[in-house]
Amino acid sequence: MQQKLFIDNSIQKDLLFNDIHDYLKQKLFKDLQMIKIIQAKKIITMNPRNPIATHMSLLDGKILQVGSLEKITPSEKYELDDSFKDDVIMPGLVEGHSHLFEGALWSKEYCGYFDRQRPDGSIKSGAKNINQLIEILKTEEKKISDPSQPLPGWGLDPIYFEDKNLDRSILDQVSDKRPIGILHASGHKLNVNTAALKLAGFLKTGINHEGLPLGKDSIPSGEIRGPETIAMLTRHVGLGKDWLAGDAEGLRNFGKICVRAGVTTAADLANLQEDESIRMMSRVTSEPDFPTRIVSLRYMQGISPKEVIKRVLDLREKSSENLRLGAIKVVADGSIQGFTARLKWPGYFNGAPNGLWYTAPEHIQEVYELALENNILVHTHTNGDEATELALDCLEKALVKFPRNDHRFTLQHCQLASTSQFKRMNNLGMCVNLFANHHYFWGDEHYSLTVGPEKAESMNACRTALENNVPLAIHSDAPVTPLGPMFTAWCAMNRLTFSGKTLGEYEKINKIEALYAITLGAAFTLKLDAEIGSLEKGKKADCCILEEDPLEIDIENFKDQKIKGVIKGGTPFIVKDEQK
């Protein structure tokens, strides 16, 4: 057990050894809350008025002072923790757009193209073509003895395959009797086999629904589009009725992922927040060893604007230190790589038809007005520039009825926004959280297939956002891409595709801007910048622990930093490699 040092400045006496430590703590200081001082090789505060330090004093999970030991030493007794004297500490990273089901999905079969790290630190290999995918699924199918038990998977990304449209016959090769469903990486599509379609009542002709495209036989092809249509299939394919919330073990897995990524606060951007899920989330996040603060937004799906307002006002009262409730997520359109995003003229580069409206425009208008009236934060998913234009129009009209200076309505993804749209965001007091990771994972496909060279060069325009004074965050959208703000920062600084092509030299941001976007910038979009995002007096003692100094690492290698763990409310959580 690590020895700690207790110091009484009045007599300058060192009280050493664990037995003395324990005795004094129990007897002499029984009723006294001990001040803790953390020592590090370097503390990066993200506070421009006090940017660098070596020591930080804590009391009751909050920061008292940051500076040198000489400057912050209290007159009272204190505990010096030098566990991190060889490490660099910075504010706990803030993931401003992720999903809790990142943790729960690891109980299903990963079917993505890229290799992926599991919560325990081990690596799961990706499927590089359809044949590999089928073999992976066949192997898993053989392990299931119950013939009625479904086979669920996730992370599918057909855009990398030659045959980019997987109809139900492909999954029928694995089994035409057992229901199979594979969620796309984007979360906006689901591919199912014939058995799953039959269970859902969709194996028939005469269906006319944009979320159920038809095959050559006039029966749904097995590609399911859009959240409401997907929700009709998830329970049949083993993803669960409330798959967006996940389960208790999945939430604990999510916490493990956050520790590995240096994240102390994560936004959960699509949760139906059913009563049972809220109880589960409240219970798990209150566990003493749960390492992450969760900000969960109520997804406006299957509910009217008035109903969602009432729901989040009720839930706001159930918020805690580790679980913040009471905000709304609206989804305007789909995904660009899934061809479900809404694009302005001339549309998709390959001529694909325009995407889907996930929420009726009139409902977006209504929820914006009601939210402003009731001081409720709203984040809106807009991938395509047509969807962004709609959100801007709706907010502009809403603010005429209900003016509010500091609403911080935030556009999430907002990948194709133009300069004129960023100017409008600034005028309307909006924030933006850009999907910087997209360049690496889909940049090559955007360049050649989805939006074409010009649009691909200007996607996720971080520089343009900052130049137009739009508060900026950047994100992973985990599990769409792996949760890891340092990698996201690397993407925003380098704008490299998987093949190594630079897309949009002009839109690169520098190291300090990128670090701000994954700390204070993300905290600002969640209205939590007074509590987290920087290390300064009065804020929560939430930190990311690093082996190297991110200010000294060149931007090309920025993604390869070794994260040792986090400190949440003064309590350390260190990465543990559990794989055998």
NORNORJO-V373744 format. One record per residue. N is the residue number from 1. RES is the residue in one letter. PHI is phi in radians with two decimals (NA if undefined). D_CENTER is the distance of its C-alpha to the mean C-alpha in Angstrom with 2 decimals. Layout:
n	res	phi	d_center
N	RES	PHI	D_CENTER
N	RES	PHI	D_CENTER
This chain:
n	res	phi	d_center
1	M	NA	35.17
2	Q	-1.21	34.35
3	Q	-1.36	36.98
4	K	-2.13	36.09
5	L	-1.99	38.42
6	F	-1.85	39.60
7	I	-2.24	41.48
8	D	-1.92	43.90
9	N	-1.11	44.61
10	S	-1.18	47.87
11	I	-2.11	49.50
12	Q	0.90	47.26
13	K	-1.92	47.43
14	D	-1.47	44.98
15	L	-1.85	44.34
16	L	-1.77	43.47
17	F	1.31	42.85
18	N	-1.12	40.72
19	D	-1.16	43.67
20	I	-1.18	44.49
21	H	-0.94	40.86
22	D	-1.14	40.58
23	Y	-1.08	43.99
24	L	-1.11	43.40
25	K	-1.09	40.00
26	Q	-1.41	41.56
27	K	-1.75	44.94
28	L	-1.31	45.10
29	F	-1.95	41.66
30	K	-1.00	41.15
31	D	-1.76	40.54
32	L	-1.91	38.98
33	Q	-1.30	35.25
34	M	-1.38	35.05
35	I	-1.34	33.42
36	K	-1.94	31.34
37	I	-2.02	31.22
38	I	-1.74	28.75
39	Q	-1.83	30.14
40	A	-2.43	28.28
41	K	-1.06	29.57
42	K	-2.75	27.54
43	I	-2.04	25.19
44	I	-1.68	23.19
45	T	-1.53	22.70
46	M	1.07	21.10
47	N	-1.91	23.94
48	P	-1.07	26.34
49	R	-1.44	29.26
50	N	-2.71	28.94
51	P	-1.25	26.80
52	I	-2.26	28.01
53	A	-2.62	29.34
54	T	-2.19	30.31
55	H	-2.40	30.26
56	M	-2.54	28.35
57	S	-1.70	29.93
58	L	-2.24	28.16
59	L	-2.58	29.48
60	D	0.96	27.98
61	G	1.38	24.44
62	K	-2.11	24.67
63	I	-1.53	25.84
64	L	-1.53	29.55
65	Q	-2.63	30.19
66	V	-2.32	29.00
67	G	2.93	31.63
68	S	-1.47	34.35
69	L	-1.04	35.88
70	E	-1.08	39.05
71	K	-1.39	37.40
72	I	-1.86	35.25
73	T	-1.03	37.58
74	P	-1.39	38.34
75	S	-1.34	41.87
76	E	-1.39	40.82
77	K	-1.15	40.23
78	Y	-2.57	36.90
79	E	-1.93	35.16
80	L	-1.70	34.28
81	D	-1.90	31.46
82	D	-1.82	31.82
83	S	-1.00	29.47
84	F	-1.98	27.39
85	K	-1.12	30.41
86	D	-1.77	29.72
87	D	-1.98	25.99
88	V	-1.88	24.02
89	I	-2.02	21.89
90	M	-2.40	19.48
91	P	-0.99	17.20
92	G	-0.95	14.33
93	L	-1.25	11.27
94	V	-2.02	8.81
95	E	-1.59	5.08
96	G	-1.43	5.66
97	H	-2.74	3.39
98	S	-2.62	1.81
99	H	-2.45	5.48
100	L	-1.04	8.14
101	F	-1.22	10.31
102	E	-0.91	8.90
103	G	-1.29	11.52
104	A	-1.22	14.11
105	L	-1.14	14.30
106	W	-1.25	15.91
107	S	-1.49	18.95
108	K	-1.85	19.38
109	E	-1.48	20.59
110	Y	-1.30	18.34
111	C	-2.19	19.84
112	G	-1.37	17.90
113	Y	-1.40	19.81
114	F	-1.51	18.26
115	D	-1.08	18.83
116	R	-2.45	15.88
117	Q	-1.45	15.72
118	R	-1.35	15.98
119	P	-1.01	15.03
120	D	-1.50	18.64
121	G	1.72	18.52
122	S	-1.32	20.61
123	I	-1.93	20.10
124	K	-1.81	20.25
125	S	-1.27	22.08
126	G	-1.53	21.15
127	A	-1.71	23.64
128	K	-1.55	25.21
129	N	-2.76	27.29
130	I	-1.13	28.20
131	N	-1.07	30.91
132	Q	-1.09	28.63
133	L	-1.06	26.23
134	I	-1.08	29.25
135	E	-1.16	30.58
136	I	-1.04	27.37
137	L	-1.19	27.38
138	K	-1.10	31.14
139	T	-1.07	30.85
140	E	-1.22	28.42
141	E	-1.09	30.54
142	K	-1.16	33.61
143	K	-1.38	32.10
144	I	-1.69	31.93
145	S	-1.43	35.33
146	D	-1.30	34.87
147	P	-1.17	35.51
148	S	-1.60	33.72
149	Q	-1.26	30.45
150	P	-1.27	27.71
151	L	-2.06	25.85
152	P	-1.69	22.12
153	G	-2.53	19.92
154	W	-2.71	16.62
155	G	1.54	15.29
156	L	-1.06	18.45
157	D	-2.50	18.86
158	P	-1.09	22.50
159	I	-1.05	22.40
160	Y	-1.52	23.27
161	F	-1.67	26.19
162	E	-1.06	29.66
163	D	-1.58	29.76
164	K	-1.37	26.56
165	N	-1.98	27.35
166	L	-1.55	27.49
167	D	-1.45	29.88
168	R	-1.08	30.63
169	S	-1.13	33.50
170	I	-1.12	31.23
171	L	-1.28	29.63
172	D	-1.12	33.13
173	Q	-1.12	34.15
174	V	-1.36	32.15
175	S	-2.90	33.63
176	D	-1.79	35.19
177	K	-2.02	35.59
178	R	-1.49	32.38
179	P	-1.16	29.46
180	I	-2.25	26.70
181	G	-2.48	23.34
182	I	-2.09	20.78
183	L	-1.32	17.43
184	H	-1.22	16.52
185	A	-1.00	13.59
186	S	-1.23	12.71
187	G	1.37	13.02
188	H	-1.78	15.74
189	K	-2.46	18.66
190	L	-2.46	20.31
191	N	-1.83	23.45
192	V	-2.25	26.04
193	N	-1.63	29.59
194	T	-1.08	32.81
195	A	-1.06	32.86
196	A	-1.20	29.56
197	L	-1.04	30.81
198	K	-1.12	34.03
199	L	-1.07	32.45
200	A	-1.44	30.56
201	G	1.41	33.85
202	F	-1.86	32.86
203	L	-1.50	35.30
204	K	-2.85	37.81
205	T	-1.52	38.97
206	G	1.54	39.01
207	I	-1.49	35.25
208	N	-2.24	34.25
209	H	-2.59	30.52
210	E	-1.15	28.12
211	G	-1.48	25.49
212	L	-2.28	28.13
213	P	-1.05	29.65
214	L	-1.68	33.04
215	G	-1.52	34.57
216	K	-1.12	38.11
217	D	-1.57	39.54
218	S	1.19	38.10
219	I	-1.83	35.96
220	P	-0.82	32.11
221	S	-1.23	31.02
222	G	1.85	28.27
223	E	-1.62	25.40
224	I	-1.85	23.61
225	R	-2.06	21.80
226	G	1.55	19.80
227	P	-1.10	18.07
228	E	-1.20	21.35
229	T	-1.22	23.27
230	I	-1.01	20.75
231	A	-1.04	20.95
232	M	-1.31	24.68
233	L	-1.88	24.30
234	T	-1.01	21.55
235	R	-1.20	23.96
236	H	-1.42	26.59
237	V	-1.98	24.63
238	G	1.51	23.21
239	L	-1.57	19.64
240	G	1.59	20.74
241	K	-1.16	21.38
242	D	-1.93	18.25
243	W	-1.19	15.93
244	L	-1.17	12.85
245	A	-1.52	13.41
246	G	1.29	14.55
247	D	-2.46	17.09
248	A	-1.07	17.97
249	E	-1.16	18.08
250	G	-1.11	14.76
251	L	-1.15	13.23
252	R	-1.13	15.30
253	N	-1.09	14.09
254	F	-1.06	10.44
255	G	-1.06	12.07
256	K	-1.10	13.93
257	I	-1.08	11.10
258	C	-1.09	9.81
259	V	-1.05	13.49
260	R	-1.10	13.89
261	A	-1.63	11.23
262	G	1.37	12.78
263	V	-1.64	9.99
264	T	-1.91	11.82
265	T	-2.37	9.67
266	A	-2.31	6.18
267	A	-1.50	5.86
268	D	-1.78	6.51
269	L	-1.66	7.29
270	A	-2.82	10.08
271	N	-2.31	12.41
272	L	-1.30	16.19
273	Q	0.90	16.87
274	E	-1.15	20.20
275	D	-0.97	22.44
276	E	-1.10	22.23
277	S	-1.16	18.44
278	I	-1.09	18.61
279	R	-1.08	21.34
280	M	-1.10	19.47
281	M	-1.11	16.37
282	S	-1.11	18.91
283	R	-1.15	20.93
284	V	-1.20	18.42
285	T	-1.19	16.66
286	S	-1.55	20.27
287	E	-1.14	21.29
288	P	-1.07	22.53
289	D	-1.75	20.78
290	F	-1.46	17.25
291	P	-1.67	15.49
292	T	-2.34	12.41
293	R	-1.55	12.37
294	I	-1.96	10.34
295	V	-1.95	10.28
296	S	-1.85	10.67
297	L	-1.81	11.82
298	R	-1.35	14.66
299	Y	-1.29	14.42
300	M	-1.44	17.78
301	Q	-2.26	19.05
302	G	1.16	22.55
303	I	-2.67	23.37
304	S	-1.39	25.34
305	P	-0.96	24.37
306	K	-1.12	26.85
307	E	-1.16	25.62
308	V	-1.19	21.96
309	I	-1.08	23.25
310	K	-1.07	25.44
311	R	-1.10	22.78
312	V	-1.25	20.30
313	L	-1.15	23.34
314	D	-1.17	24.38
315	L	-1.22	21.02
316	R	-0.93	20.80
317	E	-1.25	23.76
318	K	-1.70	21.98
319	S	-1.15	19.40
320	S	-2.40	19.74
321	E	-1.02	18.90
322	N	-1.83	16.02
323	L	-2.45	14.99
324	R	-1.73	14.92
325	L	-2.21	15.88
326	G	1.94	17.69
327	A	-2.19	15.57
328	I	-2.17	15.30
329	K	-1.97	13.13
330	V	-1.96	15.54
331	V	-1.96	15.25
332	A	-1.46	18.13
333	D	-2.44	18.21
334	G	-1.80	16.87
335	S	-1.97	15.87
336	I	-1.24	18.10
337	Q	-1.21	18.57
338	G	-1.62	19.30
339	F	1.02	21.77
340	T	-1.98	20.61
341	A	-1.32	19.46
342	R	-1.64	22.25
343	L	-1.92	23.96
344	K	-1.23	26.90
345	W	-0.97	30.21
346	P	-1.61	30.90
347	G	1.45	27.86
348	Y	-1.25	26.69
349	F	-1.05	28.46
350	N	-1.57	29.69
351	G	1.45	31.04
352	A	-1.09	28.70
353	P	-1.10	28.94
354	N	-1.08	26.55
355	G	-1.36	23.48
356	L	-1.96	22.98
357	W	-1.53	22.58
358	Y	-1.39	20.19
359	T	-2.21	21.34
360	A	-1.03	24.90
361	P	-0.90	25.40
362	E	-1.17	27.68
363	H	-1.28	25.10
364	I	-1.10	22.64
365	Q	-1.02	25.65
366	E	-1.17	26.55
367	V	-1.20	23.23
368	Y	-1.07	22.94
369	E	-1.12	26.46
370	L	-1.16	26.09
371	A	-1.16	22.91
372	L	-1.08	24.73
373	E	-1.08	27.76
374	N	-1.84	25.98
375	N	0.97	23.72
376	I	-1.95	20.45
377	L	-1.31	17.24
378	V	-2.20	16.04
379	H	-1.91	13.04
380	T	-2.17	14.18
381	H	-1.33	12.90
382	T	-2.36	15.59
383	N	-1.52	15.65
384	G	-1.45	19.42
385	D	-1.20	21.70
386	E	-1.19	23.70
387	A	-1.16	20.80
388	T	-1.08	20.09
389	E	-1.07	23.84
390	L	-1.08	23.91
391	A	-1.07	21.28
392	L	-1.10	23.30
393	D	-1.07	26.52
394	C	-1.13	25.40
395	L	-1.18	24.28
396	E	-1.01	27.45
397	K	-1.17	29.59
398	A	-1.14	27.82
399	L	-1.20	28.32
400	V	-1.13	32.01
401	K	-1.38	32.32
402	F	-2.33	30.09
403	P	-1.08	29.86
404	R	-2.65	27.25
405	N	-1.33	26.75
406	D	-2.18	23.40
407	H	-1.42	21.30
408	R	1.02	18.20
409	F	-0.95	17.29
410	T	-2.15	14.37
411	L	-1.59	14.14
412	Q	-1.71	10.81
413	H	1.33	11.30
414	C	0.85	14.98
415	Q	-1.29	15.88
416	L	-1.93	19.62
417	A	-1.06	20.49
418	S	-1.56	23.98
419	T	-1.04	25.50
420	S	-1.10	27.24
421	Q	-1.24	24.08
422	F	-1.12	22.55
423	K	-1.08	25.89
424	R	-1.14	25.63
425	M	-0.99	22.18
426	N	-1.05	23.91
427	N	-1.10	26.89
428	L	-1.62	24.92
429	G	1.30	22.89
430	M	-1.57	19.51
431	C	-1.91	16.37
432	V	-2.42	14.20
433	N	-2.17	10.69
434	L	-1.58	11.57
435	F	-1.60	10.19
436	A	-1.06	12.17
437	N	-1.06	11.47
438	H	-1.01	13.46
439	H	-1.07	16.65
440	Y	-1.23	16.65
441	F	-1.39	15.81
442	W	-2.33	17.72
443	G	-1.01	19.66
444	D	-1.09	22.92
445	E	-1.23	22.67
446	H	-1.11	21.90
447	Y	-1.13	24.94
448	S	-1.76	27.30
449	L	-2.29	26.25
450	T	-1.47	23.80
451	V	-2.15	24.44
452	G	1.54	26.98
453	P	-0.99	27.54
454	E	-1.10	27.66
455	K	-1.14	24.47
456	A	-1.09	22.63
457	E	-1.20	23.89
458	S	-1.90	22.55
459	M	-1.12	19.08
460	N	0.83	16.18
461	A	-1.41	18.97
462	C	-1.09	17.74
463	R	-1.08	21.40
464	T	-1.12	22.61
465	A	-1.05	20.10
466	L	-1.15	21.30
467	E	-1.11	24.89
468	N	-1.77	24.75
469	N	1.02	23.39
470	V	-1.65	20.19
471	P	-0.94	17.68
472	L	-2.06	14.96
473	A	-2.25	11.35
474	I	-2.33	9.59
475	H	-2.64	6.18
476	S	-1.81	5.44
477	D	1.03	4.35
478	A	-0.88	4.83
479	P	-1.58	7.61
480	V	-1.01	8.88
481	T	-2.25	8.94
482	P	-1.08	8.82
483	L	-1.19	6.38
484	G	3.09	8.75
485	P	-1.01	9.09
486	M	-1.15	12.80
487	F	-1.15	12.69
488	T	-1.05	10.80
489	A	-1.08	13.60
490	W	-1.01	16.10
491	C	-1.07	15.24
492	A	-1.21	15.77
493	M	-1.40	18.95
494	N	-1.85	20.44
495	R	0.93	19.33
496	L	-1.65	20.65
497	T	-1.52	20.54
498	F	-1.04	20.85
499	S	-1.44	24.60
500	G	1.69	24.72
501	K	-1.48	25.39
502	T	-1.50	24.43
503	L	-2.02	23.24
504	G	1.53	23.88
505	E	-0.96	25.49
506	Y	-1.08	25.81
507	E	-1.50	22.11
508	K	-1.13	21.36
509	I	-2.05	20.48
510	N	-1.53	21.86
511	K	-1.13	20.57
512	I	-1.12	20.80
513	E	-1.10	19.07
514	A	-1.18	16.11
515	L	-1.12	16.03
516	Y	-1.08	16.36
517	A	-1.13	13.41
518	I	-1.76	11.05
519	T	-2.24	13.16
520	L	-1.12	15.39
521	G	-1.06	14.11
522	A	-1.15	10.63
523	A	-1.07	12.68
524	F	-1.09	15.14
525	T	-1.14	13.05
526	L	-1.71	12.42
527	K	1.02	16.13
528	L	-2.15	15.78
529	D	-1.18	17.31
530	A	-1.38	20.53
531	E	-2.01	19.08
532	I	-2.42	16.55
533	G	1.75	15.66
534	S	-2.55	19.19
535	L	-1.83	21.87
536	E	-2.71	24.75
537	K	-0.89	27.13
538	G	1.63	25.93
539	K	-1.52	22.20
540	K	-1.17	20.48
541	A	-1.41	21.21
542	D	-1.92	17.66
543	C	-2.39	17.85
544	C	-1.88	16.64
545	I	-1.85	19.66
546	L	-2.15	20.57
547	E	-1.37	23.73
548	E	-2.10	24.22
549	D	-1.51	24.16
550	P	-1.12	21.42
551	L	-1.28	23.90
552	E	-1.74	26.44
553	I	-1.32	24.52
554	D	-1.19	25.14
555	I	-1.15	22.31
556	E	-1.14	23.15
557	N	-1.84	22.33
558	F	-1.04	19.46
559	K	-1.23	16.96
560	D	-1.68	19.42
561	Q	-1.10	19.36
562	K	-1.58	19.99
563	I	-1.70	17.82
564	K	-1.50	20.04
565	G	2.68	17.79
566	V	-2.41	16.98
567	I	-2.10	19.10
568	K	-2.12	17.99
569	G	1.01	20.74
570	G	1.53	23.20
571	T	-1.76	22.64
572	P	-1.38	21.75
573	F	-2.29	19.64
574	I	-1.76	20.64
575	V	-1.02	19.28
576	K	-2.14	21.55
577	D	-1.48	22.25
578	E	-1.67	23.26
579	Q	-1.18	24.16
580	K	-1.71	27.88
